[in-house]
Structures are given as C-alpha cells and as structure tokens.
Amino acid sequence: MRLKVDQAADALYLALTEGPVSHSEEVAPGMVVDSDEQGYLVGIEVL
C-alpha cells in the first residue's frame, strides 16, 4: 500500500496494489476508485 499526495492538484491517492488500472469510477463527488481487469480494487483517489 502506498499513499501519494499531490498538493498542486489538491488530491490524495491510496494505491492498494501495483497492478494496472483498467477502469475508474466516480463513486461520490470527489472520490474515484480504480479497479483492474478482474474488478479488484487497485486504488482510491480523493480530490
């Protein structure tokens, strides 16, 4: 697990795995979840 903070974009990204992202979905205003080809959660972005 890895946490990235982008102060210029005012965003936080929590990478749960190192795998490639194949799909992103905004699940709430300012919150995007990334998943792989199998539908497993890869990361979460909070704006």
C-alpha distance matrix in Angstrom:
0.0 3.8 7.0 10.2 13.6 16.7 19.7 22.2 21.0 20.2 16.9 13.3 10.5 7.1 5.6 4.6 6.2 8.4 11.4 14.2 14.9 18.4 18.9 18.2 19.9 20.7 20.7 22.1 23.5 20.9 17.9 16.8 14.7 13.9 14.6 15.5 19.1 18.9 17.8 14.4 11.9 9.7 9.0 11.1 13.4 15.6 18.8
3.8 0.0 3.8 6.7 10.2 13.2 16.2 18.7 17.9 17.2 14.1 10.7 8.2 5.9 5.0 6.6 8.2 9.1 12.4 14.4 14.9 18.6 19.1 18.0 19.8 20.3 20.7 21.7 22.6 19.5 17.1 16.2 14.7 14.1 15.6 16.7 20.4 20.9 19.6 16.5 13.6 10.9 9.2 10.7 11.9 14.0 16.7
7.0 3.8 0.0 3.8 6.8 10.1 12.8 15.6 14.8 13.7 10.8 7.3 5.8 4.6 6.2 8.7 11.1 12.0 14.9 16.3 16.1 19.6 19.5 17.7 19.1 18.9 19.4 19.8 20.2 16.9 15.0 14.7 14.1 14.3 16.5 18.3 22.1 22.8 21.0 18.2 14.8 12.3 9.6 9.7 9.9 11.3 13.6
10.2 6.7 3.8 0.0 3.8 6.6 9.6 12.1 11.5 11.0 8.4 5.8 5.1 6.5 7.9 11.3 13.1 13.2 15.9 16.4 16.0 19.5 19.4 17.3 18.9 18.5 19.7 19.8 19.5 15.9 14.7 14.4 14.6 14.6 17.3 19.1 22.8 24.0 22.3 19.9 16.6 13.7 10.8 10.5 9.4 10.6 12.0
13.6 10.2 6.8 3.8 0.0 3.8 6.0 9.0 8.8 7.7 6.1 4.6 6.4 8.9 11.2 14.5 16.6 16.9 19.3 19.4 18.5 21.7 21.1 18.6 19.7 18.6 19.9 19.3 18.4 14.6 14.3 14.7 15.8 16.5 19.6 21.8 25.4 26.8 24.7 22.6 19.1 16.6 13.2 12.0 9.8 9.8 10.2
16.7 13.2 10.1 6.6 3.8 0.0 3.8 5.5 5.5 5.8 5.2 6.2 8.2 11.5 13.4 17.0 18.8 18.5 20.5 19.9 18.8 21.7 21.1 18.4 19.6 18.4 20.3 19.5 18.0 14.2 14.6 14.9 16.6 17.1 20.5 22.6 26.0 27.8 25.8 24.2 20.7 18.2 14.9 13.5 10.6 10.4 9.6
19.7 16.2 12.8 9.6 6.0 3.8 0.0 3.8 5.5 4.7 6.5 8.3 11.2 14.4 16.8 20.2 22.2 22.1 24.2 23.7 22.4 25.2 24.2 21.3 22.1 20.3 22.0 20.7 18.7 15.0 16.2 17.2 19.4 20.3 23.8 26.1 29.5 31.3 29.0 27.5 23.9 21.6 18.1 16.3 13.1 12.0 10.3
22.2 18.7 15.6 12.1 9.0 5.5 3.8 0.0 3.8 5.5 7.9 10.7 13.2 16.7 18.7 22.3 24.0 23.5 25.1 24.0 22.6 25.1 24.2 21.3 22.2 20.5 22.7 21.4 19.0 15.5 17.1 17.8 20.3 21.0 24.6 26.7 29.9 32.0 29.9 28.7 25.3 22.9 19.6 17.9 14.4 13.5 11.1
21.0 17.9 14.8 11.5 8.8 5.5 5.5 3.8 0.0 3.8 5.3 8.8 11.1 14.8 16.9 20.4 22.2 22.0 23.2 21.9 20.0 22.2 20.9 17.8 18.5 16.8 19.1 17.9 15.5 12.0 13.7 14.3 17.0 17.9 21.6 24.0 27.0 29.1 26.8 25.9 22.5 20.4 17.1 15.1 11.4 10.5 7.8
20.2 17.2 13.7 11.0 7.7 5.8 4.7 5.5 3.8 0.0 3.8 7.1 10.4 13.8 16.6 19.8 22.2 22.5 24.0 23.2 21.2 23.5 22.0 18.6 18.8 16.6 18.2 16.5 14.2 10.7 12.4 13.9 16.7 18.2 21.9 24.7 27.9 29.6 27.0 25.8 22.2 20.4 16.8 14.2 10.7 8.7 6.1
16.9 14.1 10.8 8.4 6.1 5.2 6.5 7.9 5.3 3.8 0.0 3.8 6.7 10.2 12.9 16.2 18.5 19.0 20.4 19.7 17.7 20.2 18.7 15.5 15.8 14.0 15.6 14.5 12.9 9.1 9.8 10.8 13.2 14.6 18.3 21.0 24.4 25.9 23.3 22.0 18.4 16.6 13.0 10.5 7.0 5.7 4.4
13.3 10.7 7.3 5.8 4.6 6.2 8.3 10.7 8.8 7.1 3.8 0.0 3.8 6.7 9.8 12.9 15.5 16.4 18.2 18.1 16.5 19.4 18.1 15.2 15.7 14.3 15.3 14.7 14.0 10.4 9.7 10.5 11.9 13.2 16.6 19.3 22.9 24.1 21.6 19.7 16.1 14.2 10.5 8.2 5.7 5.2 6.5
10.5 8.2 5.8 5.1 6.4 8.2 11.2 13.2 11.1 10.4 6.7 3.8 0.0 3.8 6.2 9.5 11.8 12.7 14.4 14.5 13.0 16.1 15.3 12.8 14.0 13.5 14.6 14.9 15.0 11.7 9.9 9.3 9.6 10.2 13.3 15.8 19.5 20.6 18.3 16.4 12.8 10.5 7.0 5.7 4.4 6.4 8.7
7.1 5.9 4.6 6.5 8.9 11.5 14.4 16.7 14.8 13.8 10.2 6.7 3.8 0.0 3.8 6.2 9.2 11.0 13.0 14.0 13.0 16.2 15.6 13.6 14.8 14.7 15.1 15.9 16.8 13.9 11.3 10.6 9.6 10.0 12.4 14.7 18.5 19.1 16.9 14.3 10.7 8.7 5.4 5.2 6.4 8.5 11.7
5.6 5.0 6.2 7.9 11.2 13.4 16.8 18.7 16.9 16.6 12.9 9.8 6.2 3.8 0.0 3.8 5.7 7.2 9.3 10.7 10.4 13.9 14.1 13.1 15.0 15.9 16.5 18.0 19.2 16.4 13.6 11.9 10.1 9.1 10.6 12.1 15.9 16.6 15.0 12.3 9.2 6.2 4.3 6.6 8.6 11.6 14.5
4.6 6.6 8.7 11.3 14.5 17.0 20.2 22.3 20.4 19.8 16.2 12.9 9.5 6.2 3.8 0.0 3.8 7.1 8.8 11.2 11.2 14.4 14.6 14.1 15.8 17.0 17.0 18.9 20.7 18.4 15.1 13.4 10.7 9.7 10.1 11.3 14.9 14.8 13.4 10.0 7.3 5.3 5.2 8.0 11.0 13.9 17.2
6.2 8.2 11.1 13.1 16.6 18.8 22.2 24.0 22.2 22.2 18.5 15.5 11.8 9.2 5.7 3.8 0.0 3.8 5.5 8.6 9.8 13.0 14.3 14.6 17.0 18.9 19.3 21.6 23.4 21.1 17.8 15.5 12.6 10.5 9.9 9.8 13.1 13.2 12.8 9.6 8.1 5.3 7.1 10.7 13.5 16.7 19.8
8.4 9.1 12.0 13.2 16.9 18.5 22.1 23.5 22.0 22.5 19.0 16.4 12.7 11.0 7.2 7.1 3.8 0.0 3.8 6.8 9.1 12.5 14.6 15.3 18.2 20.3 21.3 23.6 25.0 22.5 19.6 17.0 14.4 11.7 11.2 10.3 13.3 14.3 14.4 11.9 10.8 7.4 9.1 12.7 14.8 18.3 20.9
11.4 12.4 14.9 15.9 19.3 20.5 24.2 25.1 23.2 24.0 20.4 18.2 14.4 13.0 9.3 8.8 5.5 3.8 0.0 3.8 6.6 9.4 11.9 13.5 16.6 19.3 20.4 23.2 24.8 22.6 19.6 16.5 13.7 10.4 9.0 7.1 9.7 11.0 11.6 9.8 9.6 6.7 9.5 13.2 15.4 19.1 21.7
14.2 14.4 16.3 16.4 19.4 19.9 23.7 24.0 21.9 23.2 19.7 18.1 14.5 14.0 10.7 11.2 8.6 6.8 3.8 0.0 3.8 6.4 9.4 11.3 14.8 17.7 19.4 22.2 23.5 21.5 18.8 15.3 12.9 9.2 8.2 6.1 8.3 10.8 11.4 10.7 10.5 7.7 10.0 13.3 14.9 18.7 20.8
14.9 14.9 16.1 16.0 18.5 18.8 22.4 22.6 20.0 21.2 17.7 16.5 13.0 13.0 10.4 11.2 9.8 9.1 6.6 3.8 0.0 3.8 5.9 7.5 11.1 14.0 15.9 18.8 20.1 18.3 15.6 12.0 9.8 6.0 5.5 4.9 7.5 10.2 9.7 9.6 8.9 6.7 8.3 11.0 12.4 16.1 18.1
18.4 18.6 19.6 19.5 21.7 21.7 25.2 25.1 22.2 23.5 20.2 19.4 16.1 16.2 13.9 14.4 13.0 12.5 9.4 6.4 3.8 0.0 3.8 7.1 10.4 13.9 15.9 19.1 20.6 19.3 16.8 13.0 10.9 7.4 6.1 4.9 5.5 8.9 8.6 10.0 10.3 9.3 11.2 13.4 14.7 18.2 20.0
18.9 19.1 19.5 19.4 21.1 21.1 24.2 24.2 20.9 22.0 18.7 18.1 15.3 15.6 14.1 14.6 14.3 14.6 11.9 9.4 5.9 3.8 0.0 3.8 6.7 10.3 12.3 15.6 17.2 16.4 13.9 10.1 8.3 5.7 5.3 6.4 7.5 9.9 8.2 10.0 9.6 9.5 10.6 11.8 12.9 16.0 17.7
18.2 18.0 17.7 17.3 18.6 18.4 21.3 21.3 17.8 18.6 15.5 15.2 12.8 13.6 13.1 14.1 14.6 15.3 13.5 11.3 7.5 7.1 3.8 0.0 3.8 6.9 9.3 12.2 13.5 12.6 10.2 6.5 5.6 4.4 6.4 9.0 10.9 12.9 10.3 11.4 9.8 9.7 9.3 9.3 9.7 12.5 14.1
19.9 19.8 19.1 18.9 19.7 19.6 22.1 22.2 18.5 18.8 15.8 15.7 14.0 14.8 15.0 15.8 17.0 18.2 16.6 14.8 11.1 10.4 6.7 3.8 0.0 3.8 5.9 9.0 10.8 10.7 8.5 5.4 5.5 6.6 8.5 11.7 13.3 14.6 11.4 12.6 10.9 11.8 10.9 9.8 10.1 12.0 13.4
20.7 20.3 18.9 18.5 18.6 18.4 20.3 20.5 16.8 16.6 14.0 14.3 13.5 14.7 15.9 17.0 18.9 20.3 19.3 17.7 14.0 13.9 10.3 6.9 3.8 0.0 3.8 5.7 7.0 7.3 5.7 4.2 6.4 9.0 11.6 15.0 17.0 18.1 14.7 15.4 13.1 13.9 12.1 9.8 9.2 9.8 10.8
20.7 20.7 19.4 19.7 19.9 20.3 22.0 22.7 19.1 18.2 15.6 15.3 14.6 15.1 16.5 17.0 19.3 21.3 20.4 19.4 15.9 15.9 12.3 9.3 5.9 3.8 0.0 3.8 7.0 8.3 6.0 5.9 6.9 10.2 12.3 15.9 18.0 18.2 14.5 15.0 12.7 14.3 12.6 10.1 10.4 10.5 12.2
22.1 21.7 19.8 19.8 19.3 19.5 20.7 21.4 17.9 16.5 14.5 14.7 14.9 15.9 18.0 18.9 21.6 23.6 23.2 22.2 18.8 19.1 15.6 12.2 9.0 5.7 3.8 0.0 3.8 6.1 5.2 7.3 9.5 13.1 15.6 19.3 21.6 21.9 18.2 18.4 15.7 17.0 14.7 11.4 10.8 9.5 10.5
23.5 22.6 20.2 19.5 18.4 18.0 18.7 19.0 15.5 14.2 12.9 14.0 15.0 16.8 19.2 20.7 23.4 25.0 24.8 23.5 20.1 20.6 17.2 13.5 10.8 7.0 7.0 3.8 0.0 3.8 5.6 8.3 11.5 14.8 17.8 21.5 23.8 24.6 21.1 21.2 18.3 19.0 16.2 12.8 11.0 9.0 8.5
20.9 19.5 16.9 15.9 14.6 14.2 15.0 15.5 12.0 10.7 9.1 10.4 11.7 13.9 16.4 18.4 21.1 22.5 22.6 21.5 18.3 19.3 16.4 12.6 10.7 7.3 8.3 6.1 3.8 0.0 3.8 6.7 10.3 13.3 16.7 20.3 23.0 24.0 20.7 20.4 17.2 17.2 14.0 10.5 7.9 5.7 4.8
17.9 17.1 15.0 14.7 14.3 14.6 16.2 17.1 13.7 12.4 9.8 9.7 9.9 11.3 13.6 15.1 17.8 19.6 19.6 18.8 15.6 16.8 13.9 10.2 8.5 5.7 6.0 5.2 5.6 3.8 0.0 3.8 6.8 10.1 13.4 17.1 19.9 20.7 17.3 16.8 13.5 13.8 10.7 7.2 5.7 4.7 6.4
16.8 16.2 14.7 14.4 14.7 14.9 17.2 17.8 14.3 13.9 10.8 10.5 9.3 10.6 11.9 13.4 15.5 17.0 16.5 15.3 12.0 13.0 10.1 6.5 5.4 4.2 5.9 7.3 8.3 6.7 3.8 0.0 3.8 6.6 10.0 13.6 16.4 17.4 14.2 14.0 11.0 11.0 8.5 5.8 5.1 6.6 8.4
14.7 14.7 14.1 14.6 15.8 16.6 19.4 20.3 17.0 16.7 13.2 11.9 9.6 9.6 10.1 10.7 12.6 14.4 13.7 12.9 9.8 10.9 8.3 5.6 5.5 6.4 6.9 9.5 11.5 10.3 6.8 3.8 0.0 3.8 6.7 10.4 13.4 14.0 10.8 10.2 7.2 7.7 5.9 4.5 6.3 8.8 11.6
13.9 14.1 14.3 14.6 16.5 17.1 20.3 21.0 17.9 18.2 14.6 13.2 10.2 10.0 9.1 9.7 10.5 11.7 10.4 9.2 6.0 7.4 5.7 4.4 6.6 9.0 10.2 13.1 14.8 13.3 10.1 6.6 3.8 0.0 3.8 7.0 10.2 11.5 8.9 8.5 6.0 5.4 5.1 6.2 8.0 11.4 13.9
14.6 15.6 16.5 17.3 19.6 20.5 23.8 24.6 21.6 21.9 18.3 16.6 13.3 12.4 10.6 10.1 9.9 11.2 9.0 8.2 5.5 6.1 5.3 6.4 8.5 11.6 12.3 15.6 17.8 16.7 13.4 10.0 6.7 3.8 0.0 3.8 6.9 7.7 5.3 5.2 4.4 4.9 7.0 9.1 11.6 15.0 17.6
15.5 16.7 18.3 19.1 21.8 22.6 26.1 26.7 24.0 24.7 21.0 19.3 15.8 14.7 12.1 11.3 9.8 10.3 7.1 6.1 4.9 4.9 6.4 9.0 11.7 15.0 15.9 19.3 21.5 20.3 17.1 13.6 10.4 7.0 3.8 0.0 3.8 5.5 5.3 5.5 6.6 6.3 9.4 12.3 14.8 18.3 20.8
19.1 20.4 22.1 22.8 25.4 26.0 29.5 29.9 27.0 27.9 24.4 22.9 19.5 18.5 15.9 14.9 13.1 13.3 9.7 8.3 7.5 5.5 7.5 10.9 13.3 17.0 18.0 21.6 23.8 23.0 19.9 16.4 13.4 10.2 6.9 3.8 0.0 3.8 5.5 7.5 9.8 10.1 13.2 15.9 18.2 21.6 24.0
18.9 20.9 22.8 24.0 26.8 27.8 31.3 32.0 29.1 29.6 25.9 24.1 20.6 19.1 16.6 14.8 13.2 14.3 11.0 10.8 10.2 8.9 9.9 12.9 14.6 18.1 18.2 21.9 24.6 24.0 20.7 17.4 14.0 11.5 7.7 5.5 3.8 0.0 3.8 5.7 9.0 10.5 13.8 16.4 19.3 22.5 25.3
17.8 19.6 21.0 22.3 24.7 25.8 29.0 29.9 26.8 27.0 23.3 21.6 18.3 16.9 15.0 13.4 12.8 14.4 11.6 11.4 9.7 8.6 8.2 10.3 11.4 14.7 14.5 18.2 21.1 20.7 17.3 14.2 10.8 8.9 5.3 5.3 5.5 3.8 0.0 3.8 6.5 8.8 11.6 13.6 16.5 19.5 22.3
14.4 16.5 18.2 19.9 22.6 24.2 27.5 28.7 25.9 25.8 22.0 19.7 16.4 14.3 12.3 10.0 9.6 11.9 9.8 10.7 9.6 10.0 10.0 11.4 12.6 15.4 15.0 18.4 21.2 20.4 16.8 14.0 10.2 8.5 5.2 5.5 7.5 5.7 3.8 0.0 3.8 6.3 9.4 11.8 15.2 18.2 21.4
11.9 13.6 14.8 16.6 19.1 20.7 23.9 25.3 22.5 22.2 18.4 16.1 12.8 10.7 9.2 7.3 8.1 10.8 9.6 10.5 8.9 10.3 9.6 9.8 10.9 13.1 12.7 15.7 18.3 17.2 13.5 11.0 7.2 6.0 4.4 6.6 9.8 9.0 6.5 3.8 0.0 3.8 5.9 8.1 11.6 14.6 17.9
9.7 10.9 12.3 13.7 16.6 18.2 21.6 22.9 20.4 20.4 16.6 14.2 10.5 8.7 6.2 5.3 5.3 7.4 6.7 7.7 6.7 9.3 9.5 9.7 11.8 13.9 14.3 17.0 19.0 17.2 13.8 11.0 7.7 5.4 4.9 6.3 10.1 10.5 8.8 6.3 3.8 0.0 3.8 7.3 10.4 13.8 16.9
9.0 9.2 9.6 10.8 13.2 14.9 18.1 19.6 17.1 16.8 13.0 10.5 7.0 5.4 4.3 5.2 7.1 9.1 9.5 10.0 8.3 11.2 10.6 9.3 10.9 12.1 12.6 14.7 16.2 14.0 10.7 8.5 5.9 5.1 7.0 9.4 13.2 13.8 11.6 9.4 5.9 3.8 0.0 3.8 6.8 10.2 13.3
11.1 10.7 9.7 10.5 12.0 13.5 16.3 17.9 15.1 14.2 10.5 8.2 5.7 5.2 6.6 8.0 10.7 12.7 13.2 13.3 11.0 13.4 11.8 9.3 9.8 9.8 10.1 11.4 12.8 10.5 7.2 5.8 4.5 6.2 9.1 12.3 15.9 16.4 13.6 11.8 8.1 7.3 3.8 0.0 3.8 6.7 10.1
13.4 11.9 9.9 9.4 9.8 10.6 13.1 14.4 11.4 10.7 7.0 5.7 4.4 6.4 8.6 11.0 13.5 14.8 15.4 14.9 12.4 14.7 12.9 9.7 10.1 9.2 10.4 10.8 11.0 7.9 5.7 5.1 6.3 8.0 11.6 14.8 18.2 19.3 16.5 15.2 11.6 10.4 6.8 3.8 0.0 3.8 6.6
15.6 14.0 11.3 10.6 9.8 10.4 12.0 13.5 10.5 8.7 5.7 5.2 6.4 8.5 11.6 13.9 16.7 18.3 19.1 18.7 16.1 18.2 16.0 12.5 12.0 9.8 10.5 9.5 9.0 5.7 4.7 6.6 8.8 11.4 15.0 18.3 21.6 22.5 19.5 18.2 14.6 13.8 10.2 6.7 3.8 0.0 3.8
18.8 16.7 13.6 12.0 10.2 9.6 10.3 11.1 7.8 6.1 4.4 6.5 8.7 11.7 14.5 17.2 19.8 20.9 21.7 20.8 18.1 20.0 17.7 14.1 13.4 10.8 12.2 10.5 8.5 4.8 6.4 8.4 11.6 13.9 17.6 20.8 24.0 25.3 22.3 21.4 17.9 16.9 13.3 10.1 6.6 3.8 0.0
